[in-house]
Each structure stands twice: as C-alpha cells, then as structure tokens.
Amino acid sequence: MEADTLIESIVRTFTFMAGILGNSWLALVSLPKQRSDVRTNEVLFINLAVSDLITNYLVDLPDTAVHFAGRWFLGETFCGIFLFCADLSETSSIYTTLFISAFWHQKLVGSLKRGGAPVQLDSLRLVGCLLVGSWMLATIFSIPHYFFASVKRLNESHGGCVEVFPEALSKQTYEITFLVVANVFPLVGIIIASAQIVVTLLRNQRHVASRESASSKTDPRVQPKQTPPKPSRSPQARAAKSVVAVASVVVLCWLTHLLLRLSSSIHTSSVVLEVAGYIASSYTSIIPYIFLHGVKKLSCSCKKK
C-alpha cells in the first residue's frame, strides 16, 4: 500500500471511530433515567445520534474496509443497502439538526424574552410527528438507491458500488429533487434559526450592558450588583451557541460538497466524487462533540463528588 493511500485509510478509520464514540456517547447521556423524565431535547439528540450511527456503521465502516481492500467485495445486495443507508442517514441527520436548531431558538427566546414560557416545539407529540415525517421522507428518497445499485468494474483490478439509473433524465430529475427537498430546504432553515439565535444573543447582551451602564450613571459611587444569571438562562444560551457552531460545520461541509459535485459534473473525476462524499459525511463525526460540550456532558461523571 502506498504512503498516501495508507494515510488516507488511517484518517478514514480515525474519523468513523471518532463518530462511533461521539454519537454513542451522545445517545447514552441523552437516555432518560425514567420513562416519565423523557424530554424533547433528549429525544432529538437520541434521534440525531441514531441517524449518525447508521452512517458510521453501515456507510463509513464498509467504505473504509473497501478502501483498504482496494475493491468492492461486499456483494451487490449490500451495495444497495450501502447506498440506501447513505442517503437515509444523511437526510434524517440534516432534518434532525434543523429541528434541534428551531427548538433551541424557541427555548432561548422563551427564556430571555418571556421568562421561561413554554414553547411550541417543547412537545413530545409534535416532535415525534416531525421525526416520523423526516424518516418517511428520508426512506422515500433512499429507495431508488437500493434498486438501482450495481457493482461495476471501474478498471482491470478495481470494482465499485455505483447506482445505474435507466435514463439520464430520470437520474437528473431525482438528483435535483433530492438536492432541493432533502438538502437545501433543511439547510436554509438551519441557517435562519442560527442567525436568529445570534441576533437574540447579541440583543440580550446589548440590553444587559445598557442597563448596567444606566445603573452606574444613576449613582457612580454604587457599584452595580453582579447578579448571577438564572439557572434556566445559562444552559440554554450555551446550548444555543453550540447549535450555531453545529450549523456552521454543517453548512461549511455541505457547501464544499456541493462545489465539488458541481465541478465533477463539468469534469468527471472519481477522486473528486470520493472527496465530496467524504467531506459531506464528515460532520456526523464532529457535531456530537459540539452538542455534548453545549449541554455540559462532555465530561466524566466520576469526577463529581
């Protein structure tokens, strides 16, 4: 094995192992201790972790093994499962990230502006319906990959798992529809929710600063009291900031993926397509750690007394 191929294989292995660890951790710490303690944000985190673990186990792991072997050796049946799971998990993960972004934006606004008033997305029934709908949508868009999967010889010694549509027009129509419904729509929602979170945090910070400034001008000899933030505010602001960080990672990976796909459509290159797919799926190994940090669960419980 050449040095560059070995390095790429090591990076792939490290990436999917980090994804398995992070997503398993996120799922475990989000599990409620009792059935009556189930909360909306925990359901969203568990669903996100499950979506990403499908990518880690059924997409990244086989892809890494095939990369080490230098050819597709898992058969045509698993080729269909591989392509099916790739889009299924990606679509579910993106939509779950959208729901998490909208949820924490509502929680932040409810905490800072309405004194912790209930929010619309803080409903297990509503969130359950949204998650079921996202899984159904992801399944519908992923079914064609299973039926059009095929193992083809790419050169004299290498075979690859590819999808072969009956007509070029049908493939183009499917890809455009999938791009808009399963990628553009949820990502626009993530960007809007994240922008609103940033605006809300900045306005609240400006409001607090102006209030402290007015208090000090009233009586310069009196130091303004450093009132600690309410317990309900700090965790929600921290989690909201983690949502913005996740949105930045998702958008960056997706835009890079889109540019590479567009360049590949102009000048076909298997290397560019491989890099595009790798970048698009790499965020599933990054975002669980950002969310764990945001909800203050990126630590070992044994340190607590």
ROVOLUM-512326 format. One record per residue (C-alpha): z, x negated, y negated. Coordinates in steps of 0.1 Angstrom, whole numbers, plus 5000, padded with zeros to 4 digits. Layout:
! ROVOLUM-512326
     Z     X     Y
     Z     X     Y
...
//
This chain:
! ROVOLUM-512326
     Z     X     Y
  5000  5000  5000
  4990  4986  4966
  5016  4979  4940
  5006  5007  4916
  5004  5033  4944
  5039  5022  4956
  5053  5025  4921
  5038  5060  4917
  5052  5071  4951
  5087  5058  4941
  5085  5077  4908
  5074  5109  4926
  5103  5105  4951
  5129  5100  4923
  5115  5130  4904
  5117  5155  4932
  5151  5142  4944
  5165  5145  4908
  5151  5180  4907
  5167  5190  4940
  5201  5176  4929
  5199  5192  4894
  5187  5226  4905
  5211  5228  4934
  5240  5218  4911
  5229  5245  4885
  5228  5271  4913
  5262  5262  4927
  5281  5261  4894
  5265  5294  4884
  5277  5313  4915
  5305  5337  4906
  5338  5333  4924
  5340  5371  4929
  5313  5398  4930
  5330  5416  4901
  5327  5384  4880
  5288  5384  4880
  5275  5377  4845
  5240  5379  4831
  5236  5343  4822
  5247  5332  4857
  5220  5354  4873
  5194  5339  4850
  5205  5303  4858
  5205  5310  4896
  5170  5326  4894
  5158  5296  4875
  5173  5272  4900
  5158  5291  4929
  5124  5290  4913
  5126  5253  4906
  5139  5246  4941
  5108  5263  4956
  5088  5238  4936
  5110  5208  4947
  5110  5216  4984
  5076  5233  4990
  5054  5216  4964
  5069  5183  4952
  5082  5171  4986
  5049  5178  5006
  5029  5163  4977
  5050  5132  4978
  5046  5129  5016
  5008  5134  5013
  5007  5107  4986
  5025  5083  5009
  5002  5091  5038
  4970  5089  5016
  4956  5122  5030
  4965  5158  5036
  4980  5160  5071
  4999  5193  5070
  4971  5216  5081
  4951  5244  5064
  4978  5270  5068
  5004  5250  5049
  4977  5242  5024
  4976  5279  5015
  5014  5280  5014
  5015  5249  4992
  4991  5263  4966
  5007  5297  4967
  5042  5283  4961
  5030  5260  4933
  5019  5289  4910
  5046  5313  4923
  5075  5290  4913
  5058  5278  4881
  5053  5314  4868
  5088  5325  4878
  5103  5295  4862
  5085  5299  4829
  5093  5336  4827
  5130  5330  4835
  5131  5303  4808
  5117  5330  4784
  5145  5354  4794
  5172  5327  4790
  5158  5319  4755
  5159  5355  4744
  5193  5361  4760
  5210  5332  4742
  5193  5340  4709
  5207  5375  4711
  5242  5362  4721
  5241  5337  4692
  5231  5364  4666
  5257  5388  4681
  5284  5361  4678
  5276  5348  4643
  5265  5380  4626
  5281  5409  4645
  5314  5394  4655
  5306  5392  4692
  5290  5427  4695
  5272  5435  4729
  5236  5425  4731
  5207  5443  4748
  5199  5416  4774
  5236  5413  4784
  5229  5440  4811
  5226  5431  4848
  5204  5461  4854
  5179  5452  4826
  5178  5415  4836
  5174  5424  4872
  5144  5446  4864
  5129  5418  4843
  5134  5392  4871
  5119  5415  4897
  5089  5422  4875
  5084  5384  4869
  5085  5377  4907
  5060  5405  4913
  5037  5392  4886
  5040  5356  4900
  5032  5369  4935
  5001  5388  4924
  4987  5357  4906
  4996  5334  4935
  4980  5354  4964
  4944  5342  4957
  4955  5306  4962
  4966  5313  4997
  4934  5330  5008
  4910  5305  4991
  4929  5274  5002
  4909  5249  5022
  4913  5213  5034
  4882  5193  5024
  4873  5157  5029
  4873  5140  4994
  4858  5108  5007
  4854  5089  5040
  4891  5085  5047
  4909  5110  5025
  4913  5147  5028
  4928  5170  5002
  4942  5205  4999
  4919  5224  4974
  4910  5260  4966
  4875  5272  4971
  4865  5304  4953
  4835  5324  4965
  4819  5323  4930
  4823  5301  4899
  4826  5332  4877
  4855  5346  4897
  4873  5313  4895
  4868  5311  4858
  4879  5347  4852
  4910  5341  4874
  4920  5309  4856
  4916  5323  4821
  4936  5354  4830
  4963  5333  4847
  4965  5310  4818
  4970  5338  4792
  4994  5360  4812
  5014  5335  4832
  5015  5306  4807
  5005  5314  4771
  5024  5347  4768
  5058  5335  4780
  5055  5301  4762
  5048  5319  4729
  5079  5339  4735
  5099  5308  4742
  5087  5292  4710
  5095  5322  4689
  5130  5326  4704
  5138  5289  4700
  5126  5290  4664
  5148  5319  4657
  5178  5301  4673
  5171  5271  4650
  5168  5293  4619
  5200  5312  4628
  5220  5279  4633
  5207  5265  4600
  5216  5296  4581
  5250  5298  4595
  5256  5261  4588
  5244  5266  4552
  5267  5297  4548
  5297  5278  4561
  5290  5248  4538
  5286  5271  4507
  5318  5290  4515
  5338  5257  4518
  5322  5245  4486
  5332  5276  4467
  5367  5274  4481
  5371  5239  4469
  5358  5247  4434
  5383  5275  4430
  5413  5251  4432
  5403  5214  4435
  5439  5205  4445
  5439  5227  4475
  5421  5212  4505
  5401  5237  4524
  5416  5246  4557
  5398  5233  4587
  5397  5264  4608
  5386  5257  4643
  5356  5277  4655
  5363  5308  4675
  5361  5302  4712
  5332  5326  4715
  5311  5307  4690
  5311  5271  4701
  5299  5276  4737
  5272  5300  4726
  5260  5276  4699
  5260  5247  4723
  5241  5268  4749
  5216  5279  4723
  5209  5243  4713
  5203  5235  4750
  5177  5263  4751
  5159  5247  4721
  5159  5214  4740
  5145  5230  4771
  5119  5248  4751
  5108  5215  4736
  5104  5199  4770
  5085  5229  4785
  5061  5231  4755
  5055  5193  4755
  5048  5193  4792
  5026  5223  4791
  5005  5211  4761
  5000  5178  4778
  4990  5196  4809
  4966  5218  4790
  4949  5189  4772
  4944  5171  4804
  4929  5202  4821
  4905  5207  4792
  4894  5171  4793
  4889  5173  4830
  4867  5204  4827
  4845  5184  4804
  4845  5153  4825
  4857  5160  4861
  4883  5135  4873
  4906  5139  4903
  4930  5114  4887
  4933  5134  4855
  4939  5166  4875
  4966  5149  4895
  4984  5137  4864
  4980  5171  4848
  4997  5188  4877
  5024  5162  4879
  5033  5165  4842
  5032  5203  4843
  5057  5204  4871
  5080  5175  4860
  5100  5198  4837
  5115  5215  4867
  5134  5183  4874
  5146  5179  4838
  5157  5213  4825
  5186  5219  4849
  5204  5189  4835
  5199  5202  4799
  5213  5236  4808
  5242  5220  4827
  5250  5200  4796
  5246  5231  4774
  5271  5252  4794
  5295  5222  4798
  5292  5220  4835
  5276  5185  4837
  5309  5170  4848
  5330  5166  4879
  5357  5192  4883
  5380  5166  4899
  5387  5151  4865
  5405  5182  4854
  5442  5183  4860
//
